[in-house]
Amino acid sequence: MRAFAPPPIVTFTIHSLLAVPATVAAAAMNVLDPPMRALQRLLGVPRIAWMFVLPNLAILGLFTFLPIVINFYFAFTGGVLLYPSERPFTGTENLATLFDCGSYLDPATCRKDLFWRAIYNTGEFALLQVALMVTLALVTALVLNRKILGRGFFRVMRSCTSVKTRSDNARTSDAAAASPY
């Protein structure tokens, strides 16, 4: 009777696992090498960095500076329609309405107090929120740094709330990303 040989043990090393992605990456770089060399000869070495920076600058300009320009144009037009061609030109009338206030510290004295009320509410909220959060964080840090009974327990409870908040935020963003709306 013939002895049964165990199947060979297949072992993977990290080098064998990384060989396939490394080969694919090397092939991609070899494909991109001739056009990049030609571009480098055309532009020169000092200017080749701009080729890599320009797409980022274009995206930054599209999502940062274009809305600023559009809002500046909207400041001189009236109405609530989205397209600039459908909005009537009002000139500086909007700005005159905006700055027609008896006291900028009291939004009730403005002719249309919507903007100044929003600025006032935002400033009040930001000042109170920042002051309260900094004070609370400082007091918590000072208390947890003292030698008190149960200090370890309170430190763990403080860090658990921080971890829970992070996990809740991650779950919320995952759910928002998965939403079809």
LUMVO-577542 format. One record per residue: x negated, y, z negated of N, C-alpha, C in turn; residue in one letter. Coordinates in pm, whole numbers, padded with zeros to 5 digits, always signed. Layout:
<recs>
XYZXYZXYZA ...
</recs>
This chain:
<recs>
-00084-00117+00000+00000+00000+00000-00089+00124+00000M -00045+00222+00071-00123+00343+00089-00089+00445-00019R -00192+00514-00071-00169+00614-00177-00112+00742-00114A -00023+00798-00191+00040+00922-00146-00049+01040-00185F -00091+01121-00090-00176+01236-00118-00087+01357-00145A -00120+01436-00246-00040+01556-00272-00056+01656-00158P +00047+01736-00137+00036+01837-00030-00074+01936-00064P -00137+01991+00038-00243+02089+00010-00185+02213-00057P -00260+02268-00148-00218+02389-00219-00254+02509-00133I -00155+02589-00103-00177+02708-00022-00198+02825-00117V -00310+02887-00106-00338+03002-00192-00350+03126-00105T -00293+03232-00157-00303+03360-00091-00388+03451-00177F -00475+03521-00113-00550+03623-00185-00498+03759-00140T -00536+03858-00214-00491+03993-00180-00545+04034-00043I -00663+03983-00007-00720+04018+00123-00640+03958+00238H -00592+03834+00219-00512+03773+00326-00375+03838+00337S -00320+03885+00226-00191+03953+00231-00200+04090+00297L -00314+04156+00280-00331+04290+00339-00385+04285+00481L -00419+04168+00531-00478+04158+00663-00380+04198+00773A -00255+04159+00762-00157+04191+00867-00128+04340+00873V -00093+04407+00759-00071+04552+00770-00196+04628+00813P -00312+04582+00770-00436+04650+00810-00459+04637+00959A -00426+04521+01015-00442+04501+01159-00345+04589+01237T -00223+04599+01190-00123+04685+01256-00167+04832+01249V -00215+04875+01132-00261+05014+01118-00381+05042+01207A -00473+04947+01216-00590+04964+01302-00549+04973+01448A -00452+04892+01490-00405+04897+01628-00340+05032+01658A -00261+05084+01563-00197+05214+01582-00302+05325+01593A -00405+05318+01511-00510+05420+01517-00587+05412+01648M -00608+05290+01699-00677+05275+01826-00594+05330+01941N -00461+05320+01932-00375+05377+02036-00378+05530+02030V -00382+05586+01909-00380+05732+01893-00516+05797+01915L -00622+05719+01916-00755+05777+01923-00783+05852+02054D -00757+05797+02173-00788+05872+02296-00714+06006+02308P -00580+06012+02282-00517+06144+02293-00569+06244+02189P -00601+06196+02070-00652+06288+01967-00791+06340+02004M -00875+06255+02063-01008+06301+02107-00995+06405+02217R -00901+06382+02311-00880+06480+02418-00829+06612+02362A -00739+06605+02267-00686+06726+02204-00795+06799+02126L -00882+06724+02063-00992+06786+01988-01089+06855+02083Q -01117+06793+02201-01203+06859+02299-01137+06985+02353R -01004+06980+02372-00931+07094+02426-00925+07210+02326L -00890+07181+02201-00873+07285+02100-01002+07321+02028L -01090+07226+02013-01210+07248+01934-01188+07199+01791G -01296+07169+01725-01288+07112+01590-01224+07208+01489V -01258+07338+01488-01198+07425+01385-01046+07441+01399P -00994+07432+01522-00851+07455+01541-00767+07328+01533R -00829+07213+01524-00752+07088+01523-00666+07077+01397I -00708+07139+01287-00629+07134+01164-00494+07202+01182A -00488+07306+01266-00360+07374+01289-00258+07281+01354W -00305+07184+01431-00213+07090+01493-00139+07008+01386M -00206+06980+01276-00144+06904+01169-00058+06992+01079F -00091+07119+01070-00019+07210+00982+00105+07268+01050V +00103+07285+01181+00214+07350+01251+00350+07281+01233L +00360+07149+01237+00494+07090+01212+00548+07124+01073P +00461+07125+00973+00505+07162+00837+00547+07308+00831N +00473+07395+00898+00510+07537+00900+00641+07558+00974L +00664+07481+01079+00790+07493+01153+00909+07452+01066A +00894+07344+00991+01002+07299+00902+01023+07400+00790I +00914+07452+00734+00925+07554+00629+00997+07677+00682L +00960+07720+00802+01025+07837+00861+01172+07812+00890G +01203+07692+00936+01341+07660+00970+01431+07661+00847L +01384+07604+00738+01469+07590+00620+01448+07699+00515F +01350+07786+00533+01326+07892+00436+01348+08031+00497T +01277+08059+00604+01279+08195+00658+01400+08220+00748F +01446+08121+00821+01563+08140+00905+01688+08175+00823L +01717+08106+00711+01832+08149+00631+01818+08290+00575P +01697+08332+00544+01677+08469+00496+01712+08569+00605I +01668+08542+00728+01698+08632+00840+01848+08634+00867V +01912+08517+00863+02057+08510+00888+02133+08586+00780I +02094+08571+00654+02162+08644+00546+02139+08794+00557N +02022+08835+00602+01996+08977+00623+02090+09031+00731F +02111+08953+00837+02205+08994+00942+02347+08996+00887Y +02385+08896+00808+02519+08890+00752+02547+09008+00659F +02443+09067+00600+02463+09182+00511+02518+09302+00588A +02494+09306+00717+02539+09419+00797+02663+09387+00881F +02725+09273+00852+02848+09237+00921+02957+09211+00818T +03081+09213+00862+03193+09188+00772+03258+09055+00802G +03355+09019+00721+03429+08896+00743+03368+08778+00672G +03433+08663+00691+03387+08542+00624+03361+08430+00725V +03365+08460+00853+03343+08358+00954+03196+08320+00959L +03170+08199+01003+03034+08145+01001+02948+08198+01114L +03001+08201+01234+02921+08240+01349+02902+08391+01353Y +02779+08437+01371+02754+08582+01374+02827+08655+01486P +02853+08588+01598+02922+08654+01708+03069+08682+01675S +03124+08611+01576+03264+08630+01539+03281+08726+01422E +03172+08783+01373+03177+08875+01258+03164+09020+01308R +03252+09109+01264+03241+09249+01308+03124+09319+01239P +03057+09405+01314+02944+09480+01259+02997+09594+01172F +02951+09603+01048+02997+09708+00957+02887+09805+00920T +02763+09777+00957+02653+09866+00923+02620+09859+00775G +02600+09975+00715+02561+09979+00574+02681+09991+00480T +02801+09970+00531+02921+09980+00447+02919+09878+00333E +02872+09755+00362+02862+09654+00256+02764+09697+00146N +02653+09756+00188+02553+09800+00090+02605+09917+00008L +02682+10006+00072+02739+10118-00002+02839+10068-00106A +02918+09967-00070+03012+09907-00166+02937+09839-00279T +02828+09774-00245+02749+09701-00345+02689+09796-00449L +02642+09911-00405+02575+10003-00496+02667+10111-00552F +02798+10098-00532+02893+10194-00585+02935+10151-00725D +02851+10181-00823+02875+10142-00962+02848+10261-01053C +02925+10268-01162+02898+10370-01263+02778+10330-01347G +02773+10205-01387+02662+10151-01465+02638+10008-01419S +02515+09980-01378+02484+09846-01330+02480+09744-01444Y +02470+09789-01567+02471+09698-01681+02612+09656-01720L +02712+09728-01669+02851+09694-01695+02921+09668-01562D +02938+09543-01524+02996+09512-01393+03139+09562-01376P +03210+09592-01484+03349+09638-01472+03356+09777-01411A +03247+09853-01411+03249+09988-01354+03225+09989-01203T +03201+09874-01143+03176+09867-00999+03307+09857-00923C +03307+09909-00800+03427+09906-00718+03465+09761-00685R +03370+09682-00639+03389+09537-00622+03286+09472-00713K +03334+09417-00823+03239+09370-00925+03197+09224-00907D +03229+09163-00795+03197+09022-00776+03046+08997-00779L +02969+09071-00702+02825+09051-00696+02758+09082-00829F +02788+09199-00884+02722+09237-01008+02768+09152-01125W +02892+09104-01122+02939+09010-01225+02858+08880-01216R +02834+08831-01094+02756+08709-01076+02612+08728-01124A +02552+08842-01092+02416+08871-01137+02411+08878-01290I +02509+08947-01348+02516+08961-01494+02532+08824-01561Y +02624+08743-01511+02646+08610-01569+02524+08520-01555N +02458+08525-01440+02339+08444-01419+02227+08487-01512T +02205+08617-01525+02100+08666-01615+02128+08631-01759G +02252+08650-01802+02289+08618-01940+02271+08468-01967E +02317+08386-01876+02303+08241-01893+02156+08200-01897F +02076+08253-01804+01935+08215-01798+01861+08258-01924A +01885+08379-01971+01816+08425-02092+01856+08342-02214L +01985+08319-02231+02030+08241-02345+01984+08096-02335L +01997+08037-02217+01959+07898-02197+01811+07878-02223Q +01727+07962-02165+01582+07947-02183+01545+07969-02329V +01599+08072-02390+01566+08099-02530+01609+07984-02621A +01729+07933-02602+01777+07823-02686+01698+07694-02662L +01668+07662-02537+01594+07540-02508+01451+07545-02560M +01384+07659-02547+01248+07671-02598+01248+07663-02750V +01343+07731-02813+01351+07727-02960+01381+07586-03008T +01476+07519-02948+01510+07383-02988+01393+07288-02966L +01323+07300-02856+01208+07214-02828+01096+07239-02928A +01073+07365-02963+00968+07398-03060+01002+07344-03198L +01126+07362-03240+01167+07312-03372+01157+07160-03375V +01202+07093-03269+01194+06947-03263+01049+06900-03269T +00962+06966-03194+00820+06928-03195+00759+06949-03333A +00791+07061-03398+00736+07087-03531+00787+06986-03634L +00913+06952-03627+00970+06857-03722+00910+06718-03700V +00898+06677-03577+00845+06544-03549+00695+06533-03570L +00629+06644-03586+00485+06643-03611+00453+06641-03760N +00551+06666-03846+00530+06664-03991+00540+06524-04045R +00483+06503-04161+00492+06373-04227+00620+06369-04308K +00725+06319-04245+00855+06308-04312+00897+06162-04309I +00990+06129-04395+01042+05993-04401+01120+05963-04273L +01087+05854-04206+01155+05815-04084+01106+05886-03960G +00985+05940-03966+00931+06015-03853+00922+05928-03727R +00878+05803-03742+00869+05711-03628+01004+05687-03565G +01106+05668-03650+01242+05645-03599+01289+05765-03516F +01269+05886-03568+01313+06006-03495+01234+06025-03366F +01105+05989-03367+01026+05999-03245+01079+05902-03139R +01111+05780-03183+01165+05683-03089+01300+05731-03035V +01385+05784-03123+01516+05833-03078+01500+05948-02979M +01405+06035-03002+01381+06147-02911+01335+06096-02775R +01244+05999-02774+01196+05949-02646+01303+05865-02576S +01389+05796-02652+01496+05718-02590+01594+05807-02516C +01626+05921-02572+01718+06012-02502+01654+06064-02375T +01523+06085-02378+01453+06130-02259+01455+06023-02151S +01431+05898-02190+01433+05788-02094+01574+05767-02041V +01674+05776-02128+01813+05758-02085+01852+05865-01984K +01813+05989-02010+01844+06097-01917+01780+06073-01782T +01654+06028-01782+01587+06001-01654+01656+05888-01580R +01695+05783-01651+01761+05671-01583+01898+05713-01532S +01969+05797-01606+02098+05848-01559+02081+05932-01434D +01977+06017-01434+01951+06100-01316+01918+06013-01197N +01838+05908-01217+01801+05820-01107+01924+05747-01054A +02009+05700-01145+02129+05629-01103+02222+05723-01027R +02235+05847-01073+02322+05943-01007+02270+05974-00867T +02138+05992-00853+02084+06023-00721+02094+05902-00630S +02080+05779-00684+02097+05659-00601+02241+05649-00553D +02336+05678-00642+02477+05671-00604+02509+05778-00500A +02451+05894-00514+02475+06002-00417+02415+05966-00283A +02298+05901-00285+02234+05863-00159+02313+05752-00088A +02377+05665-00167+02453+05554-00109+02592+05594-00064A +02637+05712-00106+02772+05756-00073+02786+05783+00077S +02894+05738+00140+02910+05764+00282+02951+05907+00311P +02979+05987+00210+03024+06124+00231+02909+06213+00215Y 
</recs>
